[in-house]
Amino acid sequence: MALKTSHRLLLAGTALAVPAGVWLLWKFDPNAAGNPFPPCMFYAFTGHYCIGCGLTRALHALVHGDIARAFSLNPVGLVTLALVPLMALWSAGWQPRWLQPLMRWVMEPKFWLILLPSYWIARNLPWYPLTLLAPV
């Protein structure tokens, strides 16, 4: 499979950005005061959690090997993060038969148009077990 120049540039950029991001998350704690990570503007203005709230702290926990804590901070974000490389490869033409059932769902825009707003609403509701979706 030959890659286009644009795909090569995207891969090169990713190859530089991912290690830099991992280093930042390893070195700086997003829970500590004075960290270089920006706060969530949506939460600051509304007091409600957005889809991405807790994702920086989840990635920090993931980089430090605390998978359970990472998943508790933003479960949909971590699952989506794992799916993005598969979705990119699928779109680039790598389409193994064993991935077809999963890709049939995740490559469908309607899936994301239902999942993401539902998750956004559910993580702000005050009832158990939905309170487990809040990134505390």
Protein Blocks (a to p, Z undefined) as FASTA:
>chain_A
ZZdfklmmmmmmmmmmmmmmmmmmmmpcfkbghiabdcdfklmmnopacfknoklmmmmm
mmnopaklmmmmommlmmmmmmmmmmmmmmnopacfklmmmmmmmmpmklmmmmmmmmmm
mmmpcbdfklmmpcZZ
